[in-house]
Amino acid sequence: MGDLVDLRRKGPVARVVMHRKGNNAIAEDLMLDLAAAFGELGADQSVRVIVLASDYEKYFSVGADLTSMMGIDRDAPDAADQIALFMRRMNHHFNAIERCPKPVIAAINGHALGGGSELTLCCDFRIMIEDGRSRIGQTEASLGIIPGAGGTQRLPRLIGKARATRYLIESSRLSAKEAEAVGWVDRAVAPEEFPAAVDELAGNLAKAATFAIAMIKDSVRRGDGLPLDEALEVESQNFARAALSTDAAIGIMSFLSKQEPEFTGS
């Protein structure tokens, strides 16, 4: 799957493993590969859960590859338009992760800064290693720029406007424990427990009714910010889709017969 991303499958769990130039700096080549991987896995009925991971021990992703910005002609009349167009393309790639119908876990095994943090914000679950050195943060303001791939929008929705604004302005770098305390990550895990924690969550999600999960994700995303009546209409439509699914039939029959359901994801 591309030159910068590997797909590793074990049963219903698929891992998307990044390996770009030693630290997974964010650039369009990496994001193209990631978008393609999530598109493929999202459509694969045999895949029940996806783990986004890094092949590098100390880095999940260090953020944007800033060398790409150095080639911009700042004096060109359309310089701002060029940059905005580039970021719209990048956001399209990031959206492919957020809108994937399967549950997605970010396995944050090292630094996740700038665009690397924005990658994790597109995921449904974030498990981060607590090793005394790894940090997560939207650090763009320290470079005189701002997050451009969702950091100013997804982080406030996740942890609250006031707290997120302070972290964004201060370019804060949080440890896993600090990030867990404010809800930026779901779990901070010691290094020796990190692989097992990711595997356990992935295994539990792989047994779940993943079609219903897809409908939950879609309802939350599309309903966010809508007037309540419009959001409830989105929910109603997705409830109907879920209720007519094979998993719903399995779940209800299993409940009535007091058996553990074996969902199919359809």
LOTI-368284 format. One record per atom (N, C-alpha, C): residue in three letters; x, y, z. Coordinates in steps of 0.001 Angstrom, whole numbers, plus 500000, padded with zeros to 6 digits. Each point is the difference from the previous one (the first is absolute). Layout:
// residues N
alaXYZ...
END
This chain:
// residues 266
met500843498816500000met499157501184500000met500884501241500000gly500406500468498829gly500850501190499925gly501397499721500489asp500855501006499931asp501390499854500434asp500198500386501456leu499029500679500604leu500210500582501323leu499098499406501076val499169499050499606val499039499389500913val499948498501499734asp500034499208501047asp499816498554499900asp498656499623500601leu499339499020499388leu498794499415500576leu500354498635500569arg499711499806501271arg500273498736500661arg498702499494500605arg499571498839499573arg498705499475500420arg500183498765500870lys499171499916501030lys499940498816500843lys498537499777500335gly499381499074499283gly498573499796500172gly499239501257499607pro499067500438500850pro499187501172499672pro500673501330500319val501205499949500553val500716501224500385val501032500342498928ala499925501214499492ala500977500485499016ala500819501117500624arg501302499952499768arg500884501065500464arg500518500785498798val499893501300500092val500552500905499000val501251500600500628val501158499617499493val501274500341500645val500772500986499130met500259501182500555met500702501057499272met501511499826500120his500717500282498897his501468499966500048his500553500999498983arg499961501258500359arg500508501054499111arg501214500682500635lys501155499754499446lys501234500725500300lys500334500084501492gly499720498956500734gly500474499904501374gly499141500644501056asn499081500894499607asn499178500654501017asn498572500301499548asn499640499547498820asn498637500152499474asn499548501457499934ala500884500879499542ala499593501380499779ala498867500028498978ile499020500851500251ile498795500036499166ile500266500751498704ala499750499330498889ala500085500601498678ala498946499312499141glu499765500534498814glu498898499484499195glu500237498561499559asp501262499595499817asp500236498617499593asp499536499017501075leu500301500300501265leu499551499136501088leu498484500017500116met499407501183499889met498554500101500165met499247499311498854leu500563500044498800leu499387499271498887leu499972498504500288asp501119499482500506asp500057498579500328asp499029499643501129leu499925500864501003leu499089499738501114leu498546500022499533ala499647501002499191ala498618500086499507ala499641498766499181ala500937499540499170ala499748498803499193ala499822498772500891ala500829499877501023ala499914498855500906ala498667499976500737phe499579501158500517phe498749500035500748phe498800499820499082gly500108500463498754gly498932499747499051gly499843498522499712glu501124499324499805glu499968498560499722glu499460499215501186leu500509500291501187leu499604499242501181leu498563500307500414gly499585501249499798gly498632500349500342gly498974499239499179ala500367499631498775ala499095499281499109ala500130498478500108asp500976499532500774asp500274498567500110asp499148499391501111gln499064499153499634gln499066499426500966gln500708499154501058ser501172499455499661ser500700499130500949ser500737500789501081val500170501297499811val500699500847500973val498985500569500974arg500238499806501300arg499055500470501016arg500530501185500787val501311500161500057val500604501098500760val501357500304499380ile500408501276500076ile501263500440499395ile500845500685501073val501272499643500046val500972500640500888val500949500830499148leu500120501290500303leu500962500873499333leu501242500070500873ala501147499609499445ala501212499859500792ala501213500495499227ser501118500084500711ser501273500410499413ser500985498852500056asp500873499949499008asp501043498976499975asp501226500430500798tyr499980501234500520tyr501172500558500678tyr499762500069501504glu501008499597500744glu499841499815501440glu499660501300500733lys500605501111499637lys499863501221500788lys499026501020499411tyr499499499729498807tyr499181500993499318tyr498736499376499425phe498863500562500394phe498761499716499270phe499997500864498742ser500061501317500179ser500205500934498889ser500382501344500584val501060500599499445val500517501256500561val499344501235499397gly499016499818499124gly499326501158499433gly500410500255498568ala499658501185499514ala500165500309498581ala501460499972499569asp500226499524498781asp501310500097499361asp500153501437499518leu500689500809500784leu500042501442499744leu500796500362498757thr500785499062499479thr500764500312498779thr499073500299498825ser498781499439500050ser499067500247498896ser499529501449499974met500053500672501141met499560501395500060met501062500963499506met501237499539499988met501097500898499629met499979500350498521gly499318499186499183gly499984500252498568gly498901500950499547ile499220500506500950ile498896500886499641ile500527501397499683asp499544500558498907asp500339501390499641asp499074500914500792arg500525500538501104arg499179500808500895arg499496501279499337asp500674500441498952asp499615501250499343asp499034499798498838ala499692498761499680ala499076499740498892ala498609500534500355pro499307500567499027pro498666500554500281pro499021498962500545asp500165498756499584asp499079498953500429asp500610499076501054ala501010500489500722ala500685499147500988ala499017499452501039ala499147500860500521ala499039499549501016ala499037498970499423asp499567500210498765asp499083499048499362asp500668498650499797gln501291500015499615gln500720498751499798gln500085499203501304ile500331500699501080ile500139499323501295ile498646499461500465ala498943500806499844ala498670499555500415ala499549498785499200leu500305500000498700leu499638498851499160leu500742498755500452phe501282500159500321phe500793498866500488phe499396499436501283met499606500885500927met499449499523501262met498631499354499806arg499238500461499030arg498729499330499719arg500245498569499521arg501034499817499175arg500348498643499562arg500421499149501195met500818500565500865met500457499260501168met498828499627500906asn499085500929500194asn498845499707500846asn499132498910499397his499943499935498687his499278498909499341his500602498653500390his501321499933500060his500674498757500390his499737499683501476phe500098501004500868phe499724499792501427phe498563499527500202asn499065500586499233asn498594499617500137asn499769498535499669ala500835499435499132ala499847498580499657ala500197499120501228ile500827500447500931ile500200499256501248ile498806500196500916glu499606501257500202glu498888500291500910glu498701499353499541arg499788499950498693arg498732499504499467arg500019498518499675cys501081499331500300cys500049498551499811cys498901499348500844pro499221499089499426pro498879499417500748pro500417499008501085lys501262499619500033lys500463499061501020lys500550500767501212pro499939499429501200pro500641500641501146pro501511500059499792val500588501149500336val501424500238499750val500691500357501317ile501094499304500271ile500803500234501199ile501328500615499595ala500368501116500625ala501344500550499832ala500891499404501080ala501011499245499581ala500972499421500931ala501198500949500055ile499971500930500962ile500964501099500045ile501211499551500812asn501010499501499297asn501151499388500654asn501170500960500188gly499804501277499668gly501068500991500125gly499425501380499770his500852500960499673his499539501371499800his498913500077498931ala498938500767500297ala498937500297499039ala499776501503500058leu500687500718499134leu500027501460500073leu499448500608498716gly499363501154500120gly499494500695498829gly499065499119499196gly500348499772498732gly499192499142499147gly499898498581500510gly500978499555500780gly499917498672500600gly498889499916501024ser499851501061500786ser498870500064500922ser498683500059499232glu499978500766498910glu498788500092499195glu499610498640499429leu500981499177499655leu499703498633499566leu499238499240501085thr500461500104501236thr499347499262501095thr498587500510500249leu499783501308499765leu498672500576500229leu498976499472499007cys500457499455498875cys499099499392499015cys499582498596500414cys500651499433500996cys499724498634500435cys498937499999501096asp499407498842500224asp498944499874501003asp500545499761501391phe501146499356500088phe500628499689501278phe501471500358499905arg500558500466501125arg501414500365500059arg500617499355501243ile500931499079499759ile500772499405501087ile501438500482499843met500545500605501061met501324500622499899met500959499401501020ile501216499787499577ile501032499451500867ile500450501055501013glu500115499588501246glu500528500873501060glu501405499523500331asp500975500583499288asp501384499558500128asp500913501083500546gly499435501102500462gly500804501071500567gly500551500985498990arg499857499713498702arg500548500901498990arg498983500398498931ser499108499110499641ser499089500259498886ser499008501103500366arg499712500851499015arg499094501121500201arg499010500097498850ile498819500533500311ile499004500295498985ile499661501481500094gly499831500649498849gly499685501420500046gly499811500593498624gln499235501081499979gln499865500826498792gln500986501149500161thr501167499832499409thr501141500872500268thr500238501033498893glu499039500180499121glu500209500836498826glu500273501456500351ala499337500534501033ala500158501421500320ala501432500355500358ser500758499038500514ser501402500257500324ser500843500218498754leu499450499648498822leu500684500208498723leu499414501183499227gly499036500672500609gly499378501128499332gly498891499624499043ile499525498758500065ile498886499554499159ile498900499465500911ile498946499457499404ile498924499412500791ile499719498596499485pro499302499182500790pro499599498694499474pro499165500186498744gly500236499146499013gly499281500136498738gly499245498767499577ala500045498944500815ala499326498750499642ala499037499572501106gly499320500990500569gly498936499683500940gly500302500274501459gly501223500393500330gly500350500188501403gly499174501052500711thr499692501102499319thr499207501053500645thr498520499654500064gln499595498947499324gln498590499619499973gln499731498715500791arg500822498969499796arg499732498724500670arg500410500033501466leu501107500671500327leu500436500001501398leu498995500697500910pro499474501196499657pro498977500596500861pro498756499128500154arg499615499290498947arg498846499107500098arg500285498827500931leu501269499633500102leu500374498851500818leu500154500363501475ile500708501088500292ile500338500308501399ile499401501308500501gly499257500705499155gly499395501256500425gly500747501209499448lys499241501047499710lys500539501177499318lys501067500724500817ala499727500268501271ala500928500807500792ala501341499298500183arg499944498734500376arg501239499254500228arg500783499832498694ala499297499653498928ala500679499799498719ala500638501286499505thr499299501117500141thr500557501278499538thr501304500310500707arg500049499755501292arg501242500250500747arg501127499103499500tyr499716498729499816tyr501043499092499520tyr500467500370498591leu499063500422499155leu500358500398498637leu500875501249500010ile499629500993500779ile500758501257500042ile501375499786500609glu500067499176501051glu501263499786500703glu500867498915499361ser499515499362498944ser500720498885499365ser500408498945501033ser499073499689500891ser500297499092501113ser500344498602499500arg500931499374500713arg500381498614499742arg499678499200501254leu499011499128499901leu499520499264501147leu500557498585500016ser500303499526501210ser500337498586500160ser498719499184499843ala500157498696499903ala498825499142499858ala499069500143501192lys500553500062501217lys499174500148501202lys499275501330500000glu500684501061499612glu499358501312499931glu498899500014498944ala500273499377498863ala499003499950498936ala498794499153500403glu500249498924500719glu498907499158500485glu499121500770500979ala500614500813500840ala499256500730501028ala499006500987499407val500302500533498816val499105500986499386val499163499396498870gly500160498709499747gly499202499341498977gly500568500058498600trp501238500481499856trp500628500050498670trp500286498589499507val500450499130500913val500132498579499686val499121499218500970asp499618498804499599asp499123499179500828asp500755499265501095arg501224499556499671arg500769499255500989arg501478500322499870ala500656500172501140ala501454500097500071ala500511498678500552val500900499350499261val500372498630500326val501522499880500075ala500476499283501003ala501432499764500153ala500537499218498801pro501285500200499665pro500555499349498805pro499808498488499963glu500188499341501149glu499899498546500007glu498557499514499827glu499029500886500202glu498600499632499871glu499366500529498713phe500738500818499263phe499429500714498862phe499488499060498895pro500807499054499503pro499496499128498921pro498754499221500415ala499999499485501229ala498857499214500457ala498748500859500127ala500164501257500423ala498843500889500145ala499364500288498646val500839500226498989val499482500234498652val499304498743499479asp500638498852500186asp499432498736499516asp498669499686500689glu499927500271501304glu498773499703500739glu498838500845499483leu500232501304499818leu498937500865499491leu499601499589498583ala500995499707499163ala499703499591498625ala499195498705499994gly500371499068500846gly499284498734500062gly498557500160500440asn499783500868500986asn498633500238500477asn499148500663498917leu500583500971499310leu499257500693498949leu499717499073498820ala500912499083499745ala499815499076498874ala498810499072500207lys499598499816501259lys498847499146500302lys498695500788500001ala500093501317499890ala498825500852500143ala499185500058498702ala498841500631500101ala499131500202498836ala500526501183499207thr500927499738499101thr500721501092499348thr499134500802499035phe498897499423499501phe499101500815499174phe499321501054500865ala499581499618501189ala499416500969500922ala501021501071500376ile501251499585500186ile501051500966500305ile500150501000498860ala499939499518498761ala500080500897498847ala498867501021500022met498803499554500363met498854500911500064met500138500998501145ile500585499575501116ile500264500919501107ile500993501063499568lys501106499575499366lys501012500956499556lys499410501018499038asp499209499525499059asp499406500893499013asp499022500967500656ser499212499525500949ser499025500854500680ser500689501085500811val501036499630500718val500725500976500810val500659501048499117arg500647499554498924arg500720500937499136arg499048500938499288arg498963499457499367arg499097500850499217arg499054500810500879gly499705499503501185gly499098500728500884gly500657501123500763asp501330499964500105asp500715501009500780asp499771501391499421gly499492500894500820gly499795501379499576gly498662500271499347leu499242498952499670leu498686500208499409leu498979500380501080pro498932500708499629pro498879500155500934pro499499498628500424leu499492499898501218leu499656498699500562leu499032499225499108asp498987500663499454asp499031499284499166asp500665499373498781glu500931500728499387glu500697499466498824glu500933498860500396ala500660500145501137ala500892498935500467ala499214498739500338leu498828500170500589leu499167498846500323leu499508499293498742glu499817500753498916glu499619499372498738glu501131499129499462val501240500486500099val501155499184499620val500022498717500817glu499784500151501314glu500001498831500876glu498880499034499640ser498819500521499693ser498868499137499652ser500282499172498758gln500586500645498997gln500309499285498762gln501029498906500249asn501008500306500802asn501026498993500281asn499487498912500935phe499061500363500883phe499381498968500831phe499285498983499113ala499272500500498983ala499282499098499096ala500965499086499264arg501119500555499538arg500988499183499290arg500572498920500921ala500294500387501236ala500547499025500951ala498958498938500349ala498750500432500181ala498952499066500407ala499737498936498946leu500273500317498746leu499773499053498914leu501233499155499680ser501057500165500764ser501243499287499727ser499944498564500519thr500885499181499452thr500135498624500503thr500434499995501453asp500893500903500356asp500477500057501386asp498862500279500982ala499046500859499606ala498867500273500883ala499185498733500243ala499761499243498945ala499255498744500159ala500752499043500919ile501313499916499788ile500819499127500847ile499983500481501446gly500156501288500191gly500061500540501351gly498707499809500763ile498868500256499345ile498711499869500687ile499680498540500290met500259499126499026met499749498579500215met500897499449501105ser501243500434500032ser500924499527501032ser499573500494501375phe499527501238500056phe499538500550501278phe498805499206500521leu499037499723499126leu498797499293500424leu500289498562500405ser501012499403499354ser500356498616500334ser501114499915501041lys500408501163500495lys501025500079501049lys501313499343499558gln500399500295498764gln501253499493499468gln500894501185499604glu501302499723499914glu500917501023499540glu499869500174498484pro499818501217499523pro499836500193498559pro501317499813499264glu499914499502498780glu501158499893499122glu499706500864498774phe500386501256500121phe499685500966498959phe500821499763498741thr499435500429498873thr500670499819498715thr500531501309499419gly499555501124500548gly500419501292499457gly499172500450498818ser498837499378499816ser499155500360498858ser498561500212500448
END
